[in-house]
């Protein structure tokens, strides 16, 4: 995040205490004439954590007297269940998107799970069609409606992706299309060096990519999910396919394998059903599985007055 500090007078490090309190305490977008939608709670929380760590260092170095970030309380991030598509739904989406200009983009997203900012920032010179790799470095993000470019989130985010044959073929066809368009437009072509762009070379806004995705998904009759949920769908498919956690974590750009495992651990009903069936098969085995439970229940004697358990026995069983 790169906040606008023009309206804040900062003469030395001590003044930054007041700067942080103003940035975190005032309503987002309050300094603008037209109120903006502000940032997502998770973005605010992540920014708060980053500033808190920085001010801990500043305090230790003697640059400031105290960690003023402690006095700014970040918002609560609501827990939302993750929506994912099954593999068959991902395939249905790609079939629908086959004629779309950005078909290669959708294929790359479905077969790599990279972030939207990485899709928007992918560069042509970092695609190696001979070796079959794409280097992920720069990103393009939307901040308050404006596009901001950066050199990637972390060292883990900057990585080289191996491309499967289908994705490589889609990207090769896409690059050939770009070369034809460059030749047609000649000097009027806006060459930004990006892999995904319009016919004129102008890059699409990241929010446009999301809107286009939702439109295609709706026309395919698929459940509504966010573009970022395709990334979750990819990771979930990897989990279900028993892909090595370390390899999966590195591929999707996570800094910690444990984080990946925590995010995509199976907690849904089908996963619980798999556990139930597997352990029941192990415990019950073949001998009991062949027992006719219906006929066993019919032969079971009914409890009579003298044969039933006493109140004392019932109490003891309940306590046990």
NORSULDA-V390063 format. One record per pair of residues at least 4 apart in sequence whose ideal C-beta (glycine too) atoms are under 7 Angstrom apart, sorted by the first residue. I is the first residue (numbers start at 1). J is the second residue. D is the distance in Angstrom with one decimal. If there is no record, write none. Layout:
BEGIN
i & j & d
I & J & D
I & J & D
END
This chain:
BEGIN
i & j & d
1 & 47 & 5.4
2 & 148 & 7.0
3 & 23 & 5.7
5 & 10 & 6.9
5 & 19 & 6.8
7 & 31 & 6.2
8 & 19 & 5.2
8 & 22 & 6.5
10 & 15 & 4.7
10 & 16 & 6.2
10 & 19 & 5.9
11 & 15 & 5.3
13 & 58 & 6.8
13 & 63 & 4.5
13 & 64 & 5.9
14 & 64 & 6.4
15 & 19 & 6.5
16 & 20 & 6.2
16 & 64 & 6.8
17 & 21 & 6.7
17 & 64 & 6.1
17 & 68 & 4.1
18 & 22 & 6.2
19 & 23 & 6.3
20 & 24 & 6.0
20 & 51 & 6.1
20 & 68 & 5.5
20 & 69 & 5.9
20 & 72 & 6.9
21 & 25 & 5.2
21 & 68 & 6.0
21 & 71 & 6.6
21 & 72 & 6.3
22 & 26 & 5.6
24 & 48 & 6.6
24 & 72 & 3.7
25 & 72 & 5.9
26 & 30 & 5.0
28 & 36 & 6.9
28 & 38 & 3.5
28 & 39 & 5.7
29 & 35 & 5.3
29 & 36 & 3.5
29 & 38 & 5.4
32 & 36 & 5.9
36 & 144 & 5.3
39 & 43 & 4.2
39 & 44 & 5.4
41 & 45 & 6.2
41 & 75 & 4.4
41 & 76 & 6.9
41 & 77 & 4.7
42 & 46 & 6.3
42 & 77 & 5.1
43 & 47 & 6.3
44 & 48 & 6.3
44 & 74 & 5.6
44 & 75 & 5.7
45 & 49 & 6.5
45 & 74 & 4.6
45 & 75 & 6.9
45 & 77 & 5.6
46 & 50 & 6.5
47 & 51 & 6.3
48 & 52 & 6.1
48 & 69 & 6.7
48 & 72 & 6.6
48 & 74 & 4.1
49 & 53 & 6.6
50 & 54 & 6.5
51 & 55 & 6.1
51 & 69 & 5.0
52 & 56 & 6.5
52 & 67 & 6.8
52 & 69 & 4.4
53 & 57 & 6.9
54 & 58 & 6.4
55 & 59 & 6.2
55 & 64 & 6.6
55 & 67 & 4.4
55 & 68 & 6.5
55 & 69 & 4.9
56 & 60 & 6.5
56 & 67 & 5.7
57 & 61 & 6.1
58 & 63 & 4.2
58 & 64 & 4.6
59 & 64 & 5.6
59 & 66 & 6.3
59 & 67 & 5.3
82 & 229 & 7.0
82 & 232 & 5.4
83 & 225 & 4.5
83 & 229 & 5.1
84 & 229 & 6.0
84 & 232 & 5.1
84 & 233 & 4.2
84 & 236 & 4.9
85 & 89 & 3.7
85 & 90 & 5.2
85 & 222 & 6.8
85 & 225 & 6.3
85 & 233 & 4.5
87 & 91 & 6.5
87 & 237 & 5.5
88 & 92 & 6.4
89 & 93 & 6.5
89 & 222 & 5.5
90 & 94 & 6.6
90 & 110 & 5.2
90 & 233 & 6.1
91 & 95 & 6.4
92 & 96 & 6.6
92 & 220 & 5.6
92 & 222 & 6.2
93 & 97 & 6.1
93 & 216 & 6.8
93 & 217 & 6.0
93 & 220 & 5.5
93 & 222 & 6.0
94 & 98 & 6.9
94 & 106 & 6.2
94 & 107 & 6.3
94 & 110 & 6.0
96 & 216 & 5.8
96 & 219 & 6.2
96 & 220 & 3.7
97 & 103 & 5.4
97 & 106 & 4.6
97 & 216 & 5.1
98 & 103 & 5.9
100 & 106 & 6.9
100 & 216 & 6.4
102 & 106 & 6.3
102 & 196 & 6.0
102 & 212 & 6.8
103 & 107 & 6.3
103 & 170 & 6.4
104 & 108 & 6.2
104 & 170 & 4.3
104 & 171 & 5.0
104 & 173 & 7.0
104 & 174 & 3.6
105 & 109 & 6.4
105 & 119 & 5.8
105 & 196 & 5.0
106 & 110 & 6.2
107 & 111 & 6.0
107 & 166 & 6.9
107 & 167 & 5.3
107 & 170 & 4.5
108 & 112 & 5.7
108 & 114 & 6.9
108 & 119 & 6.8
108 & 167 & 5.9
108 & 171 & 6.9
109 & 114 & 6.6
109 & 119 & 6.1
109 & 230 & 5.3
110 & 230 & 6.3
110 & 234 & 6.7
111 & 164 & 5.9
111 & 167 & 4.7
112 & 161 & 5.6
113 & 231 & 4.3
113 & 234 & 3.2
113 & 235 & 5.7
113 & 252 & 4.8
114 & 118 & 4.3
114 & 119 & 6.1
114 & 136 & 6.4
115 & 231 & 6.5
116 & 120 & 6.2
116 & 206 & 5.7
116 & 209 & 6.2
116 & 210 & 6.8
116 & 227 & 5.5
116 & 228 & 6.5
117 & 121 & 6.0
117 & 139 & 3.9
117 & 140 & 6.0
117 & 141 & 4.6
117 & 206 & 6.6
118 & 122 & 6.4
118 & 136 & 5.2
118 & 139 & 5.7
119 & 196 & 6.6
119 & 209 & 6.6
120 & 140 & 4.0
120 & 206 & 4.6
120 & 209 & 6.2
121 & 138 & 4.2
121 & 139 & 4.2
121 & 140 & 4.3
121 & 149 & 6.7
122 & 134 & 6.7
122 & 194 & 6.8
122 & 195 & 4.1
122 & 196 & 6.4
123 & 138 & 6.4
123 & 193 & 5.3
123 & 194 & 6.0
123 & 195 & 6.0
124 & 175 & 6.8
124 & 193 & 5.9
124 & 194 & 6.9
124 & 195 & 5.1
125 & 193 & 6.5
126 & 134 & 6.2
126 & 135 & 4.0
126 & 137 & 6.3
127 & 134 & 5.1
127 & 171 & 6.2
127 & 195 & 6.1
128 & 133 & 4.8
129 & 168 & 6.9
129 & 172 & 5.5
132 & 162 & 6.5
132 & 163 & 4.8
132 & 168 & 5.1
133 & 160 & 5.2
133 & 161 & 6.3
133 & 162 & 5.9
133 & 163 & 6.3
134 & 161 & 4.9
134 & 163 & 6.1
135 & 160 & 4.9
136 & 157 & 6.8
136 & 158 & 6.3
136 & 159 & 5.4
136 & 161 & 6.3
137 & 151 & 6.3
137 & 152 & 5.4
137 & 158 & 5.2
138 & 149 & 6.3
138 & 150 & 6.9
138 & 151 & 5.7
138 & 152 & 6.5
139 & 150 & 5.3
139 & 152 & 5.8
140 & 147 & 5.6
140 & 149 & 5.3
140 & 206 & 5.9
141 & 148 & 5.3
141 & 206 & 6.4
142 & 147 & 6.1
142 & 205 & 6.8
142 & 206 & 4.6
142 & 207 & 5.2
143 & 148 & 4.9
147 & 205 & 6.2
147 & 206 & 6.7
152 & 157 & 4.6
152 & 158 & 4.4
153 & 157 & 3.9
154 & 255 & 5.9
156 & 253 & 5.5
156 & 254 & 6.5
156 & 255 & 4.3
157 & 253 & 4.7
159 & 250 & 6.9
159 & 253 & 6.0
161 & 251 & 6.8
163 & 167 & 4.7
163 & 168 & 4.4
163 & 171 & 7.0
164 & 168 & 6.8
165 & 169 & 6.3
166 & 170 & 6.5
167 & 171 & 6.3
168 & 172 & 6.2
169 & 173 & 6.5
170 & 174 & 6.3
171 & 175 & 6.3
172 & 176 & 6.6
173 & 177 & 6.6
174 & 178 & 6.6
175 & 179 & 6.5
176 & 180 & 6.7
177 & 181 & 6.5
178 & 182 & 6.3
179 & 183 & 6.6
180 & 184 & 6.4
181 & 185 & 6.2
181 & 199 & 5.1
182 & 189 & 5.0
182 & 201 & 7.0
185 & 189 & 3.9
185 & 200 & 6.1
189 & 200 & 6.5
189 & 201 & 4.7
190 & 200 & 5.5
190 & 201 & 3.8
190 & 202 & 5.0
191 & 201 & 5.2
192 & 197 & 6.6
192 & 201 & 6.3
192 & 203 & 5.4
194 & 203 & 4.8
196 & 204 & 6.8
197 & 201 & 5.3
197 & 202 & 6.1
197 & 203 & 4.9
197 & 204 & 7.0
198 & 202 & 4.9
198 & 204 & 6.4
204 & 208 & 4.5
204 & 209 & 5.8
206 & 210 & 7.0
207 & 211 & 6.4
208 & 212 & 6.1
209 & 213 & 6.4
209 & 227 & 6.9
210 & 214 & 6.5
210 & 227 & 4.9
211 & 215 & 6.4
212 & 216 & 6.5
213 & 217 & 6.2
213 & 227 & 4.7
214 & 218 & 6.2
215 & 219 & 6.4
216 & 220 & 6.4
217 & 222 & 4.8
217 & 224 & 6.9
225 & 229 & 3.9
229 & 233 & 6.2
230 & 234 & 6.5
231 & 235 & 6.6
231 & 252 & 6.8
232 & 236 & 6.0
233 & 237 & 6.4
234 & 238 & 6.6
235 & 239 & 6.5
235 & 248 & 6.5
235 & 252 & 5.8
235 & 264 & 5.1
236 & 240 & 6.4
236 & 264 & 5.9
237 & 241 & 6.2
238 & 243 & 4.1
238 & 248 & 4.6
239 & 264 & 4.8
243 & 247 & 6.3
243 & 248 & 4.8
244 & 248 & 6.6
245 & 249 & 6.0
245 & 257 & 5.4
245 & 260 & 6.1
245 & 261 & 5.5
246 & 250 & 6.4
246 & 257 & 5.2
247 & 251 & 6.3
248 & 252 & 6.5
248 & 260 & 6.3
249 & 254 & 4.4
249 & 257 & 4.5
249 & 260 & 3.8
254 & 259 & 5.5
254 & 260 & 4.7
257 & 261 & 6.4
258 & 262 & 6.2
259 & 263 & 6.3
260 & 264 & 6.3
261 & 265 & 6.1
266 & 271 & 3.2
267 & 271 & 6.5
269 & 273 & 6.2
270 & 274 & 6.6
271 & 275 & 6.8
272 & 276 & 6.3
273 & 277 & 6.2
274 & 278 & 6.1
275 & 279 & 6.2
276 & 280 & 6.0
277 & 281 & 6.2
278 & 282 & 6.6
279 & 283 & 6.1
280 & 284 & 5.5
284 & 288 & 4.6
284 & 289 & 5.6
285 & 289 & 6.7
286 & 290 & 6.6
291 & 296 & 6.3
292 & 296 & 6.3
293 & 297 & 6.3
294 & 298 & 6.8
295 & 299 & 6.4
296 & 300 & 6.6
303 & 307 & 5.8
303 & 308 & 4.2
304 & 308 & 6.8
309 & 313 & 4.0
309 & 314 & 5.6
311 & 315 & 6.4
312 & 316 & 6.4
313 & 317 & 6.3
314 & 318 & 6.3
315 & 319 & 6.4
316 & 320 & 6.5
END
